[in-house]
Amino acid sequence: MSGNCYFCQLCINAPAYCSFDSLYTHINLGHGNDPSFKFRCELTPLCGSIYRTLPSYKSHIYKNHRELIVKSLDTVDTFSTSNDDSNNNFALSYADDYEFDHERTNNDNNENLQSTNEYDEEMEVDYPLFTKAILEHDDAPFDMRKFQKYYTGFLLELREQHLLSQNIIRSVTSNFSILFNIVLKIIKSTGSGANSATTAAVPIIKVEGIINQIIRTIEGAAKNEYQFIKSCKEFFQYEEPHKIELNESGDCGYIIPIKKSIQNFLNKPDVIDLLVKNINETILTTKKDKDLLLTYRDGTAAATNKSLEKNINSFLLQLYSDDVSVTNPIGPKKDEKKLSLFYYILDDLPPIIRSLLNSISLFGICLSKLLTNPSHRRIYFEAMINDLNKLQTQGLTLSTGTGRLHFAFNLLAADNLAANDLGGFQKNFNNGYFCRMCNISYTYKSIPLTDISFLLRSEKSYENYLNQVLQSKNSIFGITRHSDFSNLIAFHPIRSLPFDIMHDFSEGKLHESTDA
């Protein structure tokens, strides 16, 4: 797409179409059965996905650009902007250059685009949270504030999605300013040489003022980190992470206020409807078949969940913890840093949405080595627990006026090492009582359960053993200390730390069976 003109990416010598309706008709009639169909949507700045089948491309257009495919009144499908021959020749040459550059760019980046942005019809998910564009209506009034909002969103995408550094963003901003100055000079030179019949309706001095204002807006948005964060707060409800001071030396961790994070998430289109619809559907399904266990609500743990007891209509909140290692291979210090990360997800989202990475939100981050200190650990998790408990006891309200919404913690997912650590169990799986579910000893782990039996852990037995541990300062049946989340409402180490099927089965027993 160039200006108001559209080009077919599938034709070698593609003409220009003055309406998308014309191009869409051409694609349907001319390329409907093309076995090598591959079309990239460029209708909005947030599009860019490649579609390899006509049905998947049509599905995308119907869902996101339906307003462009109404019957157009245009009868001319070739690019023509003026009766003046020189202007028309310039326009046509520009179209040719665009087509050549477009084809060259697609060829250069073909491999990268295929690996990141290819979609089939079966993979198409109509989820407005991830497809909403900033410019909803092209014909809506567009002032300098909306320009600033759009440009801030553009910089945010460069930084967070494409991982560009602040120095590169400053370079982009600087070159944008230069380009606008060049455009202004071209307008001035064109205006000074124009005759009375082609004089611009807008005075050049006014155009100059607008472009200068745009330049100042562009430069101001990326002037420094403070201005950029300020714009993100103003236009996108960005919430800065809370810094948790761990000691006087300046060591710290961070948590993202979960209440504000969930508010921003739920204020997006259709999210509440998706949650309520999925909850109702699963409840109806399990009522028809009592043997089905589809969600946490269907298990016995939900019956004793304090938050659900208080409000049965609470949305379920699941936490997830994992450690990642990061390094800077070209920096002066090439040593590896390990970070402890904590995420949350609304467990009542439909499965196809819940499995998307965009549905998982960051909750906390801290250097793992700092959490080896008991004092640091207590301070950090205390701040996290207070935030979660406040959400569970107070709930939140949305700008849509849906009333007060309530939330209930249900599970903390992690691999076995992290789960044992957070639950206060031993972190060694090569001896002792290594299992969180039962009191099996490592000595007897290889004996079939048909020949031996062990007592399952219960909340009552756990509390008895924990009291003995606190008095003796020694590990008893694998319990070493209080759980880090013991003060979290609805949490208990026995019922809130499920086993990870990916590590235990997919990477464990299944891997052994396959090798055998």
PANU-723733 format. One record per residue (C-alpha): residue in one letter; x, y, z. Coordinates in steps of 0.02 Angstrom, whole numbers, padded with zeros to 5 digits, always signed. Layout:
N
AXYZ
...
! end
This chain:
516
M+00000+00000+00000
S+00066+00173-00045
G-00037+00323+00009
N-00214+00283-00047
C-00157+00159-00180
Y-00146-00029-00167
F-00035-00152-00261
C-00049-00338-00289
Q+00102-00428-00218
L+00066-00583-00322
C+00076-00500-00494
I+00242-00467-00582
N+00183-00308-00667
A+00053-00252-00542
P-00055-00100-00580
A-00105+00017-00441
Y-00282+00009-00370
C-00362+00164-00299
S-00471+00064-00177
F-00440-00092-00077
D-00607-00159-00137
S-00537-00166-00314
L-00379-00253-00257
Y-00478-00377-00152
T-00588-00421-00302
H-00433-00446-00409
I-00354-00563-00280
N-00512-00667-00267
L-00534-00684-00455
G-00353-00692-00510
H-00265-00785-00371
G-00399-00890-00285
N-00325-01053-00347
D-00143-00999-00348
P-00042-01143-00268
S+00099-01023-00223
F-00017-00898-00139
K+00078-00790-00014
F+00012-00619+00036
R+00069-00501+00171
C-00060-00384+00250
E+00004-00204+00262
L-00160-00113+00290
T-00116-00046+00462
P+00049-00017+00553
L+00012-00163+00670
C-00021-00288+00530
G+00119-00376+00437
S+00075-00560+00445
I+00098-00673+00293
Y-00046-00784+00237
R-00014-00938+00129
T-00194-00978+00084
L-00332-00867+00016
P-00459-00925+00149
S-00342-00876+00292
Y-00310-00706+00211
K-00497-00679+00184
S-00531-00727+00364
H-00407-00596+00423
I-00485-00462+00311
Y-00662-00500+00369
K-00611-00493+00552
N-00499-00340+00549
H-00530-00238+00390
R-00711-00272+00344
E-00746-00087+00315
L-00624-00087+00167
I-00713-00218+00063
V-00882-00135+00037
K-00929-00106-00143
S-00830+00042-00205
L-00901+00174-00324
D-00731+00193-00405
T-00727+00137-00586
V-00546+00177-00624
D-00420+00051-00561
T-00262+00135-00621
F-00163+00264-00525
S-00203+00441-00580
T-00185+00593-00469
S-00188+00740-00588
N-00219+00791-00767
D-00047+00867-00770
D+00072+00751-00867
S+00224+00789-00762
N+00133+00751-00599
N+00063+00589-00671
N+00233+00533-00733
F+00305+00566-00561
A+00167+00466-00479
L+00190+00318-00596
S+00377+00316-00572
Y+00350+00321-00385
A+00233+00172-00399
D+00363+00077-00499
D+00498+00116-00372
Y+00384+00061-00232
E+00346-00103-00318
F+00530-00137-00348
D+00579-00092-00169
H+00432-00191-00101
E+00482-00346-00198
R+00664-00326-00152
T+00623-00304+00033
N+00511-00458+00032
N+00649-00561-00050
D+00783-00500+00071
N+00678-00535+00225
N+00582-00686+00161
E+00662-00810+00278
N+00639-00700+00432
L+00457-00662+00391
Q+00418-00845+00364
S+00489-00893+00533
T+00396-00761+00632
N+00237-00706+00545
E+00164-00848+00443
Y-00013-00903+00480
D-00128-01037+00417
E-00316-01028+00428
E-00320-01152+00571
M-00202-01043+00674
E-00307-00886+00656
V-00366-00827+00828
D-00492-00687+00835
Y-00428-00608+00994
P-00451-00418+00998
L-00322-00398+01136
F-00182-00431+01012
T-00253-00359+00850
K-00323-00190+00899
A-00244-00048+00801
I-00217+00126+00870
L-00295+00212+00720
E-00469+00137+00725
H-00547+00259+00600
D-00449+00339+00460
D-00580+00474+00439
A-00580+00526+00622
P-00503+00695+00669
F-00316+00678+00697
D-00232+00808+00806
M-00056+00826+00875
R-00099+00731+01034
K-00155+00578+00934
F+00004+00593+00832
Q+00106+00592+00992
K+00010+00439+01054
Y+00039+00344+00893
Y+00224+00388+00887
T+00247+00336+01069
G+00166+00170+01027
F+00285+00151+00880
L+00436+00180+00993
L+00363+00060+01121
E+00350-00075+00987
L+00530-00045+00933
R+00590-00060+01112
E+00486-00202+01182
Q+00440-00308+01031
H+00595-00285+00923
L+00714-00259+01071
L+00801-00105+01002
S+00909-00005+01121
Q+00875+00175+01172
N+01023+00235+01068
I+00950+00158+00911
I+00780+00235+00950
R+00863+00406+00967
S+00945+00379+00797
V+00775+00335+00721
T+00698+00491+00797
S+00840+00601+00736
N+00824+00536+00559
F+00635+00560+00562
S+00664+00742+00607
I+00785+00759+00462
L+00660+00678+00343
F+00523+00799+00396
N+00642+00945+00368
I+00678+00878+00194
V+00491+00860+00160
L+00465+01039+00218
K+00601+01102+00101
I+00521+01007-00044
I+00351+01085-00003
K+00429+01258+00004
S+00519+01238-00161
T+00363+01166-00243
G+00255+01308-00176
S+00373+01445-00231
G+00375+01383-00410
A+00189+01349-00426
N+00075+01457-00531
S-00088+01530-00472
A-00189+01383-00539
T-00098+01257-00430
T-00070+01360-00273
A-00092+01255-00117
A-00250+01284-00017
V-00151+01283+00146
P-00023+01423+00164
I+00156+01363+00163
I+00191+01452+00327
K+00052+01350+00410
V+00120+01187+00338
E+00291+01237+00403
G+00220+01267+00577
I+00133+01097+00579
I+00288+01003+00524
N+00397+01096+00648
Q+00274+01048+00785
I+00282+00867+00727
I+00471+00872+00734
R+00467+00940+00911
T+00343+00804+00961
I+00452+00667+00885
E+00610+00730+00966
G+00524+00756+01134
A+00453+00579+01140
A+00626+00499+01136
K+00726+00640+01216
N+00765+00536+01369
E+00700+00390+01470
Y+00596+00502+01582
Q+00500+00580+01436
F+00472+00411+01355
I+00405+00333+01517
K+00296+00487+01544
S+00218+00467+01371
C+00188+00281+01400
K+00098+00320+01563
E-00008+00454+01480
F-00062+00357+01326
F-00048+00171+01370
Q-00078+00167+01560
Y+00099+00104+01587
E+00132+00059+01768
E+00312+00066+01827
P+00376-00086+01924
H+00389-00059+02112
K+00567-00065+02174
I+00586-00177+02328
E+00739-00124+02428
L+00820-00279+02503
N+00963-00198+02599
E+01054-00035+02626
S+01180-00078+02490
G+01052-00046+02354
D+01012-00226+02309
C+00832-00239+02253
G+00698-00337+02164
Y+00546-00278+02067
I+00362-00319+02062
I+00231-00254+01942
P+00075-00200+02039
I-00043-00341+01996
K-00203-00243+02025
K-00160-00111+01896
S-00092-00241+01776
I-00254-00342+01781
Q-00359-00184+01765
N-00269-00136+01603
F-00291-00314+01539
L-00477-00325+01579
N-00516-00151+01509
K-00473-00215+01335
P-00616-00264+01219
D-00712-00425+01251
V-00597-00493+01388
I-00732-00498+01522
D-00851-00580+01399
L-00720-00713+01359
L-00693-00750+01543
V-00877-00761+01589
K-00922-00863+01435
N-00785-00989+01466
I-00831-01009+01650
N-01014-01038+01608
E-00972-01163+01470
T-00858-01267+01582
I-00985-01267+01724
L-01123-01327+01607
T-01009-01462+01536
T-00959-01531+01707
K-01140-01529+01766
K-01185-01646+01624
D-01043-01765+01668
K-00993-01770+01852
D-00836-01870+01812
L-00757-01728+01713
L-00620-01622+01791
L-00594-01475+01673
T-00533-01339+01790
Y-00472-01308+01966
R-00652-01272+02016
D-00697-01455+01986
G-00570-01523+02111
T-00577-01547+02299
A-00451-01407+02333
A-00574-01276+02271
A-00697-01325+02408
T-00576-01265+02542
N-00508-01114+02449
K-00537-00966+02567
S-00558-00838+02427
L-00683-00947+02333
E-00777-00979+02495
K-00794-00792+02518
N-00848-00760+02337
I-00885-00909+02225
N-00887-00797+02070
S-00704-00748+02091
F-00590-00762+01940
L-00449-00887+01965
L-00271-00820+01971
Q-00126-00938+01939
L+00057-00896+01971
Y+00208-00968+01882
S+00392-00961+01932
D+00548-00999+01833
D+00732-00953+01829
V+00820-00890+01672
S+01003-00858+01637
V+01058-00703+01543
T+01229-00645+01488
N+01315-00510+01385
P+01444-00604+01279
I+01523-00445+01208
G+01528-00346+01369
P+01674-00325+01490
K+01593-00449+01609
K+01545-00609+01521
D+01484-00699+01677
E+01309-00769+01678
K+01169-00691+01779
K+01022-00794+01841
L+00854-00709+01865
S+00703-00773+01961
L+00544-00728+01867
F+00364-00735+01925
Y+00214-00728+01808
Y+00026-00734+01826
I-00117-00787+01714
L-00306-00780+01730
D-00349-00964+01736
D-00527-00938+01673
L-00474-00882+01499
P-00521-01003+01359
P-00383-01134+01334
I-00335-01072+01160
I-00310-00897+01230
R-00233-00951+01395
S-00095-01044+01302
L-00036-00888+01210
L+00118-00800+01276
N+00028-00633+01268
S-00093-00696+01401
I+00048-00723+01526
S+00099-00566+01620
L+00257-00529+01718
F+00230-00507+01904
G+00403-00502+01982
I+00589-00511+01941
C+00741-00525+02053
L+00921-00587+02044
S+00920-00767+02102
K+01076-00746+02208
L+00990-00611+02311
L+00851-00732+02357
T+00976-00853+02435
N+00984-00732+02582
P+00841-00771+02704
S+00818-00588+02749
H+00810-00532+02567
R+00693-00675+02529
R+00573-00627+02668
I+00567-00443+02616
Y+00539-00481+02431
F+00403-00613+02451
E+00317-00512+02586
A+00293-00369+02462
M+00229-00491+02331
I+00108-00575+02452
N+00039-00409+02514
D+00000-00360+02335
L-00089-00526+02302
N-00186-00524+02466
K-00244-00346+02433
L-00313-00401+02265
Q-00403-00551+02342
T-00481-00454+02485
Q-00526-00291+02395
G-00551-00343+02214
L-00554-00207+02082
T-00671-00107+01971
L-00657-00069+01785
S-00692+00085+01682
T-00827-00015+01591
G-00935-00012+01748
T-00956-00201+01767
G-00958-00187+01957
R-00827-00250+02079
L-00730-00402+02019
H-00655-00528+02139
F-00505-00642+02119
A-00445-00802+02202
F-00270-00877+02200
N-00272-01060+02153
L-00102-01131+02104
L+00083-01092+02093
A+00160-01184+01946
A+00347-01219+01939
D+00471-01358+01903
N+00507-01477+02047
L+00663-01387+02108
A+00578-01216+02113
A+00418-01288+02189
N+00515-01375+02328
D+00613-01216+02361
L+00459-01104+02370
G+00364-01232+02472
G+00500-01252+02603
F+00543-01432+02555
Q+00716-01505+02531
K+00800-01458+02365
N+00893-01621+02347
F+00814-01764+02248
N+00954-01891+02273
N+00917-01936+02453
G+00794-01912+02595
Y+00609-01875+02575
F+00608-01791+02404
C+00423-01802+02359
R+00296-01665+02396
M+00149-01785+02379
C+00196-01928+02494
N+00323-01979+02626
I+00423-02097+02515
S+00608-02111+02552
Y+00740-02110+02415
T+00797-02281+02475
Y+00632-02360+02421
K+00598-02258+02263
S+00629-02404+02143
I+00511-02526+02229
P+00346-02545+02134
L+00196-02471+02223
T+00112-02641+02211
D+00240-02705+02336
I+00249-02557+02454
S+00142-02409+02509
F+00173-02238+02585
L+00062-02113+02672
L+00011-01964+02568
R+00054-01795+02639
S-00094-01699+02712
E-00114-01522+02775
K-00131-01586+02954
S+00025-01695+02949
Y+00121-01554+02864
E+00079-01432+03005
N+00133-01560+03137
Y+00300-01593+03052
L+00328-01407+03021
N+00308-01368+03206
Q+00438-01501+03245
V+00555-01427+03115
L+00540-01252+03187
Q+00581-01319+03361
S+00723-01436+03314
K+00795-01335+03167
N+00815-01499+03074
S+00731-01566+02918
I+00589-01689+02951
F+00511-01791+02810
G+00584-01670+02682
I+00512-01513+02765
T+00650-01387+02801
R+00564-01221+02842
H+00410-01112+02821
S+00350-01090+02642
D+00388-00919+02565
F+00203-00903+02523
S+00133-00965+02688
N+00046-00797+02719
L-00036-00793+02547
I-00224-00814+02560
A-00282-00984+02492
F-00104-01051+02478
H-00043-01211+02559
P+00117-01305+02512
I+00025-01472+02501
R-00117-01423+02384
S-00051-01267+02294
L+00110-01335+02215
P+00055-01458+02080
F+00177-01571+01991
D+00240-01512+01821
I+00185-01637+01689
M+00307-01563+01562
H+00461-01599+01668
D+00401-01758+01753
F+00319-01845+01605
S+00364-01762+01439
E+00548-01735+01483
G+00559-01876+01611
K+00473-02043+01590
L+00418-02016+01410
H+00596-01975+01361
E+00659-02134+01444
S+00524-02239+01359
T+00568-02165+01188
D+00753-02200+01211
A+00716-02379+01261
! end
